[in-house]
Amino acid sequence: MRPRVTKVDDRHFWYRRSFFGENISNGNWIIAMVLLLSGGGALQQGWIVTSIGLGIAGALGFVWNEAVAKTATIVGIWLAAGAGSAWVLGLACDAMFGTAAIGHAIGLVIAIAGVVMTID
């Protein structure tokens, strides 16, 4: 009998097949974990809706379908960008105008516009 020779995966680590799932690359797992950790940070800050969105996007990054994982990753990144900009703009608007709600609304608009642009 001949010994079985397995092909060595010589792609970069980011694109290499993950040990956790055959069809998901390592990059998807790393981004999914970052999204879940961002959701935990948002939950600790009291941003419940944002943390739910980031948690769902991070959880969908673990599925076995590459297309769903990529879409969830993109939507989660837009949610994280919207939450980050809402926090920064909330601080700036609170310092300038005395109300953080304006900055939070602008951050929400950024997140919604990014998700809509991704879907289209």
N, C-alpha and C positions, 0 to 999 in steps of 0.2 A: 504494500500500500504506500501511496505517496503521501507525504505530509501535506496538510492543508496550509496554503499560504494565504494570509489575509492581506488585503490592500491597506497600506498605511495612508491615513488621511493627512495629506500634506498642505491642506489649506490653512489660512491664518486662523488663530484661536477664535476670533470673533465669528467666523463663518463655519467653524468646525462643528460637526455633529456633537450634540451634548450627551453626556452620560445619562442624563435624566430622561431624555426622549430622543428617539431616532430621527424624527422629522423636524425638530426644533434646534436651531443653532444656539451656541453659547451666548451670542449677543442678545437674543430674545430673553433668555433667562436672566441675564444681568440687568437689562432694562426693566423687566418685570419686578425684580427685587427692589430696584431703585424706586419704582412707582409705588410699591407696597410700603416701603419705608417713608416715602413722601406722604402717603396717605396717613400713616401713623403719626407723623409730625403735624399734619393738618388737624387730625383728631385731637391731639394734645393741645393745640392752640384754640380748639373750640369750633373749627370750621367743619361742621358735620357733613354738609352736602358735598363739599370738595373732597373730604376724606372718603366718602362713599364712592364718588366717581373715580378717584385714584385707586381705591381698593378693587373696584370692578375691573378697571383697565389692567391693573397688575395681575389679577386673577386670570383674566382672559389671555394674558401673555403666556400662561402655562399650558394652554390647550395644545392638542397634537396637530392642529391645522395651521400651517405656516401663514396663510393669508389672514386668518382671524387674529393670530398673534401679532402680525405686523400692523393691522388696522387698530387693534386695541392699544398697541404701543404708541402709535401716532396720536390717537385721541387722548391718551393719558398724558403725553408730553404737552399737548395743547392745554389740557386742564391744569397741569403743573405750572405752565407758563402763565396762564391766567391767574392762578392763585398767587404765584410769586409777584406778578405785577400788581395785583390787587393789594397785596400786603405793602409793597413799596409805595404805590400811589396813595394808599390809605394813610401811611405815615406822612407823606409829603402834603397831602391835602389837609390832614389834621394840623400840621404845623403852619400851613399857609392860611387856611380858611376856617379852621376850628371844627371841621366836620370830616370824618374819615369816610362817610358814606359815598361821597363823590368818587373817591379813588377806588372803593370796592366795586362800584357800578362800572367804572371804566375797565377794571380787571375782568369783571364778568363778561363784558362786551368782547374783550380780547379773546377769552376762552371760547365763547359761543361762535365768534367769527372764524376762529381757527378750525373748530370742529365742522362748521358748515362748509368751509373751503375744502377740507379734507374729504367730506362726503361727496361734494360735487366733483 
